[in-house]
Amino acid sequence: MDHDTTQPNELKAFLPPNKETKDEGNLLKSSINVSVIQVGQKIVPDDIEKSTLYDPFRNRNVSSGTTDGETLIHLLKACLGSGILAMPYAFHHGGSVFSVLATIIVGIICAHCAYILVRSAHVLYHRLKVPVLTFPQIGEMTFAHGPEKFKKFAKPSRMLVILGIFLTYFGTCCAYTVIIASNLEQVIKHHGIWDSSDKRWFIIALLFPLILLNYIQNLKTLALFSLTANILMGLTLIITLVHVFIGSQLYNPFTDLPLIDDWSRLPKFFSITIFAMECIGVIMPLENKMRKPTHFLGNFGIMNIGMTIVTITYLLLGLFGYMKYGNHTKELITLNLNIDRIESQLAKVFIAVAVFFTYGLQFYVCFDIVWNGIKDKIPKNYTLINYIVRTILVLLTVIVAVAVPEISPLLTIVGALFFSFLGLLFPAIIDLIIYWDEGFGTYYFRLIKNTFIILFGILAMIFGTWSGIEDAIKTQN
């Protein structure tokens, strides 16, 4: 098959750079060495806009950059993924009033953490006199050019981010495998094509198609699959919304639903909501490609506008989907659609195909990280080993899916453990280190605020992961 080594824009800016990567103007070299980049004159973060020492955005090659509108669309596409279909199930574990308020709070926290990550990157652009930084490089350079006592954490922080990215996307691929199987299972059983009572067989049946999909190395082909997935996802949402808002009377009046559910069920709400809303992996790629990067931030910047739309959309579908199906709400709302109706069957097939194609891009991230780590050690049979690595990684995602053949535990664990680290803990820690020498503001507001985010992230990781593991054990029994 064709091999294309050019990474798509939405991937290349947060993957570990290839060693072949060459400079573009003042772009950083592939693997940043602390001794290579000298610290520029110290820039106080709040005075970035006043600084005339170095303008990183004028040194970018943005001739083919995205406009504000295009960036907003890309942000919405990244955030409004298949996770939105799990929001009614999240509300089922939070209760009506609590889930509404908590979704707004989670949306604000996720948006703020993405905001401070980009703001920290802008500070580093000025300090290091470079026009762009990738996600792992932000971690490394923050510690490398921060207070002396933190310098030793520079390399480990970069590796930790890379590991976090790998585990996040690997876990997402595992969850996607179960999502595909769960939706196809309903349609296939309804038509009597295959009447297996064990979902694991449907998951195993996906192994060969997934391997073939991920043998495709031409990224233009994967981009076409991604476009198809977006169209199918849009059609699925339309069908789902019609069933939720225009179908028969709501299953439960708002007042009949529990205002807040049992506290033991709340970790699952937070974990699934974080999984659904977090898009931290695409934030820096989007900012790096903008023609006017400063428009990404600000009270009415692209980030705040996009996350406001995302939060409202998730809140509405979560609430009304929960009101529609009440205690019968399933892990993905498409699984609740009446299988006897042809449009419901189409929605289940559409989401299965859309997630199948999306798996390809998610998998590319995992494979690229692994391949960049081993390819220089391969003396011969380069192409063969490339395909062997792809096969092994796909096989591992299917094995995990077979071991945990339910959507809920996988969404809970990935959201709680991996997205909480990348999307909540890491940006808050970076923000503290960036401002360490300049101070934390009036009444130590920045220190208090980031400490709250870190504690929230740690609690989400601990209790969410525990809830997911409990669910996974129940599936075995």
N, C-alpha and C positions, 0 to 999 in steps of 0.2 A: 504494500500500500504506500501511497504517497507520504512522504515525511516532510513536515514543515516545522522548522525549528523556531519560527517567530511566534512569540507568545502573544495572545490577544490582549488588547489594552486593559480589559477588565481583570486580567490575571497577572500580567507581568509586573505590576507595580507593587504587589505584596508578596510575590513568591521570592524565595532566596535567589538572588541574581546568579546567572550562569557565569562561569569564569571567563567565557569568551566575550562577555558583554564589554562593549567599548564605550569610551566617553562620548557624550554628545555635548559639546561646549564645556561647561563646568560640571557636568554630571559626575556623580560619585562613581568610582570604580566598583567592580562587582562585589568584592568583599572588603568592606571598609576596615582599614587598619588605623588604629588610634594614632599611630606615629605618622601617618601619611597626611591627615588633615589637621592643620593647625587652627587653634581657636582664634577667631577674630576678636575685635574689641568687644568687651562684655556689653550685651544689649539687655536693658531692663525690659521684661516681657510686656508691660503695659505701655511702653514707649516705642513699640515696634513701628507703628505707622509714622512716627516722627523721625525715625532713623534715616539718615541719608548716606550711611557708610556703605551699604550694599543693598541692592534691590534684587532679591532672588527671582522675582517674577519676570523681570526684564531679561534675565539670562536664560530663561526657558525657551525651548523650541516649541512654541505653541501655535505654529502656523496651521496645524491641523487639529487644534484643540477644540474642546466642546464648548458650546454656548451655555449660558445659565439655564435656558429651557431644556436643552439636551441633557445637561447634568441632572436636573430635577427628575426628568423622565427615567434616566438610568438609576437614580437613587430609589425611585418608587418601584421600579421593576425588581431591584435587588431585595427590597424590604417586603414587598407584597408577593411572597412566594407561597409554596404549599402549606407553610406553617399557619397561614391565616385560616385554613380550613379546620385547624385544631382548636381555634379560639373558643367555640361553643363548649367544647369538652373542658377547656381550662375554666370557663365560667361555671361549669357544672361542679367543679371542685372548689370554687371560691364563694359561691353565693351571689345573688343578684347585685345588691348594693355594694358589697365589698369588692366584687370583681370590677365594677365600673370605676370605683375610686382607685383601686390598685392598678388597673390597666393604665390610667392616666399617670399615676406615679411612676410606674415602670417605664412608660413612654418618655417621661421627662428625664429620668435617670439615664436611660439608654442614649437619648439625644444629647444630653449634657456630656456624657463620657466620650461620645464621638466628637463633640465640639471641642473638648479640651485636648483630645488627641491631635486634632488638626491645628489648634492654637499652639500646642507644644512644638509641632513640626515647624510652624512659621517662626517660632523663636529660634529653633536650631538652624533654620535656613540662614538667618542673619548671623548667628554666632559662628557658624562653620563656613559661611560664604559659599553655600551650595544651593542650587535651585530646586532640587527634589530630594526626598528621602522615602524609602520604603518602610513598611510597618516594622520589620525586624531591625532595620537601621535606626529607627527612632529610639527603640529600646537601647540599642548599643551605644549610640552617641549621647543619649541623655546621661547615662552613667559615666561614660568615658570622659565627658567634659563637664561633669557635675562636681560636687564637693569631693575632696580627696578620699574620704572614707568610703565613697560609693564606687570609685573607679574599678575596683576589683570585680564588680558585678557586671561590667560592660559586656564581655563575651558571653557569660552565662545568660544574661537577659536576652541577648539576640537568639541564642539557641533555644531558650525557653519559649520565645514567641514562635519560632519556626515549629517547634514541637507542638505548641498549642494549636497552630494553624493546621498541622497535619491531623492531629487527633480530632479537631472540630469537623473537618471535612470528611475524614474517614468515618466518624460516627454518623454524620449526616447521610453518607452513602448507605450505611447499614439501615438507617431509618427509612430511607427512600426505597430500599429493597422490599421492606415489609409493607410500605404504603402501596407500592405497585401490586404486590401479591394480594393484599387485602381487597382492593377494589376489583381486580380481575376475578378473584375467587367468587364474589357475589354474582357477577355476570355469567361466568362459566357454569356455575352450579345452577343458576336459574334456567339456562337453556339445556341443561342435562348433558353438557359436553364432557364433563369430568366431575364426578360426585365424591371426591375424596373428602373425608371428614377432618383431615389434618392439614392445616395451612402450610406446614413445613414443605409438603410436596410441591405446592405452588411456588414457594420460594426457591426450592432446588431447581425447578423447571426454568427459572430465570437465569441460572448460571451461564448457560451457553450463549443466550442472546446478549447478556451483559459483557461477556468476554469479547464477543465479536464487536460490540459497540466500542469497547475501549481499546481494540486493536487499531482503530482509526487514529492516525497521527496527524492528519491534515486538519489544522485548526479552522480553516475556512469551512470545511464540512461540519465540524462541531458547531460553528457559529450558525449554520443553516438549521441544524437540529435545535439549537437554542431559540432561534426565531420561531420555529414550529411549536416548540414547547410554550413560548409566551402566548401564542395565538390560542392553543388548546387550553391553557390555564385561564385565559380570559373568558373563553366559552364556558368552561366549567363554573367559573364564578357567576356568570350571567344566569346559567341554569339554576345554580344553588340559590342565588338571591331571589329569583322568581318563585322558587318553592318556599323560601322563608317568608317573603314579604307579600306575595300575591296569592299564595296557595290557600288552603283551608285556614280556618280561624286558628290563632295561636294556641299551642297546646296547653300552656299555662299562663294565666294572668300574672303580671309582674308581682302583684301583692301576694300571690300564692307560693312564690318561690322563696327559699330560705334567704334571708338578708345576708347572712354569712354562714359558711359551712363549718363543719368541725375543724378545729385547728390542725388536726393530723392530716387533713386533705389540702391545706393551704400551700405546702411546699410544692405540690404538683402543679397548682395554679401558677405559681411564680416561675417554676422551671419551664413549663410549656410556653408561657407568655414571653419569657426571655428568649427561648429558642425561636419563637415566631417573629419577634420584633427586631432581634439583633442582626445587624448587617455590618459589623465593624470591619470585616475583611475587605469590603469594597470602598470604604471611606477614603483611604489614601489614594487608591487608584483613580477615583473620581476627581479628587482634588488635584492630583498631579497632572491630569489631562485638561483642566479648565483653562480657558483663555484668560479669565479674570479670577484667579484663585481667591482673592480677598472677598469675593462675593459669596463664597461658601459659608463664611461666618457672618456674624452680625444678627441683630434682633430679627430682621426680616431676610436673613440669608437663606441660601439653598437648603442648608441643613435643618434649620428650624421650620421652614415651610414644609419640606418633605416629611419630616417626622411628625408634624402636626396632622398632616393628611393621613399618614400611616396609622397613627394612634386612634384617630376618629374612625377610620375604616375598620380597624381591628375591634374597637369597642362596639360598634354597631352590629357587625356580623356575630361577634361573640355573644352579645346580649340577646339579640333577636333569635339567633340560632338556638340558644339555651331556652328562651321562652317558647320556642316552637316545639322542641322535643323533650324539655324537662329532664326528668331522671333517666330518660331513655337515650340521652345524647351520647353518641358514640365518639370514638377517638378522632375520627375525621368526619366532618358533617356530610360528606358525600356518601358515607356508609349508611346514613340515615335516610337517604332519598329512596322513595318507593321503587323497588326493583321491577315492579310490574309495568311501570311507565317507560316508554321508549326514550324520552329525554333524560330520565334518570340513568338509564343504562349507558347512554352516550356520555353523560357527565363522568361516570365511573371509568369508562374506557378512556375518555379524554385526559382525565387527571393521571391515570396510570401511564399513558403514553408520554404525557408532558413530563412527569417525574422521571420516567425512563430516560428521556433525552437529556434532562437536566443532570441526571446522574453522571453523564459523560463529562460535563464541565467540572462538577464537584470532584470527580475521580482524577481529572487532569492535575488538580492542585496536589493531591496526595502523591500521585505518581511522580510529578516533577520534583517534589521535595526529596523523595527517595532516590530518584535517578540522579539528581545532581550530587547526591552524597556518595554514589558508588561508581559512576560512569568512568571516572579517571583511574579506577582500580581494575578496570576490565581490559585484559591484554588482547583478547580475540573473541570471535563470535559475538560481536557487539550487538548486531541486530537480533540474533536469537535470544540473547540474554534480556534485551529490551522487552521482547514479547513474553518471556518467562516471568519477568518482574510484574508486568501488567496482569498476567494470568493469576499469579500468586495473590496480588492485592485484591483483585476482584473476588477470588475464592475466599479470602479472609472476610470480606464484607458479607458474603453469603453465609459463611459459617456462623458469624455473629448473629445474623438475622435468623438463621435456623435455631440457634441456641436461645434467642429471645424473639419469638415470632409474633410479638404484639407491638403496636405502634407506641403506646403510651410510655412503657419503660425506657425505650430508646430516646424518645423526645425529651423525657424528663432528665435522663442522665446527661445527654449531650448539652441540653440547655443549662442545667445546673452546674456541671463540672467544667465544660470547655468554653461555652459562650460567656459564662460569668467571669471566668478568668480573663479571656481576651477582651471582652467588651466592657467590663466593669472594673475589676481589680487593676489591670495593667494601666489603663489611661489615668486612673486616680493616682497611682504610685508615680507615674511619669510626671504628672502635674505637680506633685509635691517636690520632686527632685528639681524640676525646672525652676521653681520659685524658692528653693531652699536658701539661697544666698540673699535674695531680694526681700524676703519676708513673706508672711502669709496673709497680709492685709489687716484691716481694722478688726480688732477683737479676735484675731487668728481665724477669720471666717473661712479662708481656703483650707486651713488645716482641719477645722471642724467638719467642713463639708466633705472633703475627701476621706476623712476618717469614717464618716457615716457611710459613704459609698463602699469603702473597703469592707466595713462590717456587714453591710447589706449583702455584698458579693460573697463573703465568707459564709454567712448564714445560708444563702441560697445554695452554695456549693455543698455544704454539709448536709442540710436537711433535704434538699432536692435530690442529691445523689443517693441518700439513704432511702428515700421514698421510691426512687427508680429501681434500686436494687431489690427492695421488698417486692415490688411489682414483678420484677424479672423472676424472682424465686417462685412467686405464685403461679407464673405461667408454666413452670416446670412441674407444678403439683396438680 
